[in-house]
Amino acid sequence: MQVVVIGGDAVGMTAASQLKRTMRDAVQVTVLQEQEWTSYSACGIPYWIAGEVSGPEALVARSPAAHRVNGIDVRTGHRATRIDPEARVVTAVGSGAEQEFAYDHLVIGTGATPRRPPIPGLDLPGVYRVQTLDEAKAAIAGLAQDPRRAVVLGAGYIGVEMAEAGISRGLDTTVVDVAAEPMASLDPDMGCLVREGMIARGAHLRMGQVVREVVAGPDGRVRAVVTDEGEIPADIVFLGLGVKPRTELARAAGLPLGEAGGIRTDDRQRVLGYADVWAGGDCVEVTDRLTGRFRYLPLGTHANKHGRVIGSNIAGGDMAFPGVVGTAVTRFQDLEIARTGLTEAEGAGLDLDLVSVVVHSTTAAGYMPEAAPIAVKMIAERDGGRVLGAQIVGGRGAGLRIDTAAVALWSGLTAADVAQLDLAYAPPLSPVWDPVQQAARVLSSRVAS
Amino acid sequence: MQVVVIGGDAVGMTAASQLKRTMRDAVQVTVLQEQEWTSYSACGIPYWIAGEVSGPEALVARSPAAHRVNGIDVRTGHRATRIDPEARVVTAVGSGAEQEFAYDHLVIGTGATPRRPPIPGLDLPGVYRVQTLDEAKAAIAGLAQDPRRAVVLGAGYIGVEMAEAGISRGLDTTVVDVAAEPMASLDPDMGCLVREGMIARGAHLRMGQVVREVVAGPDGRVRAVVTDEGEIPADIVFLGLGVKPRTELARAAGLPLGEAGGIRTDDRQRVLGYADVWAGGDCVEVTDRLTGRFRYLPLGTHANKHGRVIGSNIAGGDMAFPGVVGTAVTRFQDLEIARTGLTEAEGAGLDLDLVSVVVHSTTAAGYMPEAAPIAVKMIAERDGGRVLGAQIVGGRGAGLRIDTAAVALWSGLTAADVAQLDLAYAPPLSPVWDPVQQAARVLSSRVAS
């Protein structure tokens, strides 16, 4: 069997590895990868730029050479240029020449590409995207030129992480975003806590500002970011404006795309309408378990699971990807920020009748030196109290508590159920009522029963 | 309505507070409490002794005076001596005099009492129990006498925590236990990791030794702990030998006790056979959701929930305590130790056909400075793969991951389900596959489907 994989990162290499492991010599896997790297952690890039991670090699989970040892034909420097799903052929350009790769099964893992709003100046020297290892390398070279002031465009996950990186590098760091609060994937009442926490930890925030232009100084390098409210001096600019699915090839081949622009697949990760084309990771839309709808949620966790599902299914298995609930976490220094399920705003958009609560507690027993503030927001259906979402902002140890809520809403538990769960308690690690349970307890009293 | 509560700690004061909050002047609540404190955290005592918590006041969540402000008649220094369930009267001794308290409803929250094996010398000066605030105060006075060598009897939760406290106080600290590995509530393969971790962090462990005697020096104070393998010099000794339900009153009154010695109640926390007697916390047995059997699991989390359930039910509500799954966590310095559900050994005792796996991973992405080793053991039914237990030993951030497994097994998820859960990921906080999911993934491949 011939399998061609486009994209040598999480979904592609996981699928390829899974296939070789189960089918061995009965499958030939060719991976077309534009970059020189495979299987790297894009999520780790801000920490490399921050100086916490020593170099790009550390972010590479498995190199092309290591994959080749496992029998996978990895073609780095090969850019796929065309998919012909009728003829079952992928065309790619590598080392200048064009080449055709016939397949029995095709795996599409083309990932995401940074959003590029039409802002003049985003190509100026000193303005960096931070999505690929090569881009990160360029940004680190930019840091070597001794900038003093950094501006981060965008206050989402990447923006918050790049703000931490800027401060770690000793830069006077400002985050700009048109939203009123950072982390728009949280409700504003929780985003407000993120803003306060970031400011208390040394970041400057310019929220509610529209970026008009990035302008250069006399040396041709970036000098300032211009917003509708004025100029923010900048010696270096990082872009954290989010990503969109990278689907030019899929679109040109006529594969089905959704409203968010991602490839549409069934729950086996088979592209809708194509028996032998599979897709996963940042280039597809995923199903939200809570709403049954497609949404675009590019995360490494989903990509890895997609790869496993695809590898297993091409090898003759029947594994489903059960969908997502929208769990995510990040941190700004010791401030941890997490969410799962639906926000209140998302729920309102779906015309759901929700109740919510925000409780303020501590990450450990209040009398312990480890105790840090934590706020938990929990959201449930008014009728019956099924938990539909949670958000957490707090100190060290706060963030991963979102998993308690994530498993609870995955399993369809109500707020009253969550209040009764048997969770772990020890004074240095938790109050006797875990903050997630405190929220559930209050929430359960507001539910119509 | 007259409600009498015996015991002014978690279950008693939670029930009392809940009652007053909902029924206000329609209820009179009298609490008989032997000690001068109410609502204190016994779990925090090792950290007070360690010097991390400043004083006993910090461990008191709500003082008798504060409870009185809320309208609860707290009688400290009152020791209940007899329950007459026919006449609905409790007799107590306070300030020398005997007094009778009539009730419409009785709440029993007498808690636990330390196990006292028949070892000579446990009453010597310099030997300390650490369950009550008064005992802790005595132990701290003992530390002021400048001991050099501490011996902790028992390597369970309290023993491990007291070993940390001894080392925090600069003492050369040895833990002795007859078990082969510390933390007998874990399987030995995980207990072994605890032992290695404790030794690496400066504790001495004498496992598999039977304590014969504690002996005094010429000054009459403790000098050594004598085991079947020799003498361990000791200037101070802490007892961490576990607890048993404190049920003398209940037994004398003819209330039903279980095999583990705890009071038996229904799921409303009503004592079996008594319409107006309620009990909870460390003096009762709880139902294990996984086996349907009663077991004795004295934990503050259950006591607080019991108090809420009892208060709600006496006030006319109908709240059930849904049972436990045996979740617990502790730490030894930065080594976190947790468990939930059944161990392999417990499962074998129940004739369950189980599969298990231990995976070794890291608490954060492997390339991050935050990454610490973590081992996760997961246990499932061979037939179908339902998760029945998990154990975790690892660095900072490891312990509370047990809650992911706890919610999963509470909800009846299989190992394959857990591998597909949508959990939080960020490089400083987790690998892209959470260690709990890594274990579930491997385990799911060993399950008969």
Contacts between the chains, C-beta under 8 A, distances in Angstrom:
chain1	res1	chain2	res2	distance
A	10	B	432	7.6
A	41	B	365	6.4
A	41	B	367	7.3
A	41	B	427	6.6
A	41	B	432	7.3
A	43	B	365	7.6
A	43	B	425	7.3
A	43	B	426	6.8
A	43	B	427	5.4
A	43	B	432	7.6
A	44	B	365	6.0
A	44	B	367	6.0
A	44	B	368	7.4
A	44	B	427	4.8
A	47	B	367	7.9
A	47	B	368	6.3
A	47	B	427	5.8
A	47	B	428	6.9
A	52	B	368	6.7
A	52	B	369	5.7
A	53	B	367	5.2
A	53	B	368	6.9
A	58	B	367	4.0
A	59	B	367	6.1
A	289	B	422	7.8
A	299	B	425	6.9
A	300	B	425	6.2
A	300	B	432	4.8
A	301	B	422	7.0
A	301	B	423	6.9
A	301	B	425	4.8
A	301	B	432	5.9
A	301	B	433	7.6
A	302	B	422	7.8
A	304	B	432	5.5
A	304	B	433	6.4
A	305	B	420	6.5
A	321	B	420	7.3
A	322	B	420	5.0
A	323	B	422	7.9
A	324	B	422	4.7
A	325	B	422	4.7
A	326	B	422	7.2
A	327	B	422	4.6
A	327	B	423	5.9
A	327	B	424	5.0
A	328	B	424	6.2
A	328	B	425	7.7
A	328	B	426	7.9
A	329	B	424	3.7
A	329	B	425	6.8
A	329	B	426	4.8
A	329	B	429	5.9
A	329	B	430	7.5
A	330	B	426	4.9
A	331	B	426	6.4
A	331	B	428	5.8
A	331	B	429	6.6
A	336	B	429	7.1
A	338	B	424	5.6
A	340	B	422	7.4
A	340	B	424	7.4
A	365	B	41	6.4
A	365	B	43	7.6
A	365	B	44	6.1
A	367	B	41	7.3
A	367	B	44	6.0
A	367	B	47	7.9
A	367	B	53	5.2
A	367	B	58	4.0
A	367	B	59	6.1
A	368	B	44	7.4
A	368	B	47	6.3
A	368	B	52	6.7
A	368	B	53	6.8
A	369	B	52	5.7
A	397	B	397	7.2
A	397	B	400	6.9
A	399	B	424	6.6
A	399	B	426	7.4
A	399	B	429	5.6
A	400	B	397	6.9
A	400	B	400	6.5
A	400	B	401	6.8
A	400	B	424	5.9
A	400	B	429	5.9
A	400	B	430	6.7
A	401	B	400	6.8
A	401	B	403	7.5
A	402	B	424	5.1
A	403	B	401	7.4
A	403	B	403	7.0
A	403	B	404	4.7
A	403	B	423	5.0
A	403	B	424	5.7
A	403	B	434	7.3
A	404	B	403	4.7
A	404	B	404	7.0
A	404	B	407	5.8
A	406	B	421	6.8
A	406	B	422	6.0
A	406	B	423	6.0
A	406	B	424	6.9
A	407	B	404	5.8
A	407	B	407	4.0
A	407	B	408	5.6
A	407	B	411	7.0
A	407	B	413	7.7
A	407	B	421	6.0
A	407	B	423	7.9
A	408	B	407	5.6
A	408	B	411	7.7
A	410	B	421	5.9
A	410	B	422	6.7
A	411	B	407	7.0
A	411	B	408	7.8
A	411	B	411	3.6
A	411	B	412	8.0
A	411	B	413	6.7
A	412	B	411	8.0
A	413	B	407	7.7
A	413	B	411	6.7
A	417	B	322	8.0
A	420	B	305	6.6
A	420	B	321	7.3
A	420	B	322	5.0
A	421	B	403	8.0
A	421	B	406	6.8
A	421	B	407	6.0
A	421	B	410	5.9
A	422	B	289	7.9
A	422	B	301	7.0
A	422	B	302	7.8
A	422	B	323	7.9
A	422	B	324	4.6
A	422	B	325	4.7
A	422	B	326	7.2
A	422	B	327	4.7
A	422	B	340	7.5
A	422	B	406	6.0
A	422	B	410	6.7
A	423	B	301	6.9
A	423	B	327	5.9
A	423	B	403	5.0
A	423	B	406	6.0
A	423	B	407	7.9
A	424	B	327	5.0
A	424	B	328	6.2
A	424	B	329	3.7
A	424	B	338	5.6
A	424	B	340	7.4
A	424	B	399	6.6
A	424	B	400	5.9
A	424	B	402	5.1
A	424	B	403	5.6
A	424	B	406	6.9
A	425	B	43	7.3
A	425	B	299	7.0
A	425	B	300	6.2
A	425	B	301	4.8
A	425	B	328	7.7
A	425	B	329	6.8
A	426	B	43	6.8
A	426	B	328	7.9
A	426	B	329	4.8
A	426	B	330	4.9
A	426	B	331	6.4
A	426	B	399	7.4
A	427	B	41	6.6
A	427	B	43	5.4
A	427	B	44	4.7
A	427	B	47	5.8
A	428	B	47	6.9
A	428	B	331	5.8
A	429	B	329	5.9
A	429	B	331	6.6
A	429	B	336	7.1
A	429	B	399	5.6
A	429	B	400	5.9
A	430	B	329	7.5
A	430	B	400	6.7
A	432	B	10	7.6
A	432	B	41	7.3
A	432	B	43	7.6
A	432	B	300	4.9
A	432	B	301	5.9
A	432	B	304	5.6
A	433	B	301	7.6
A	433	B	304	6.4
A	434	B	403	7.3
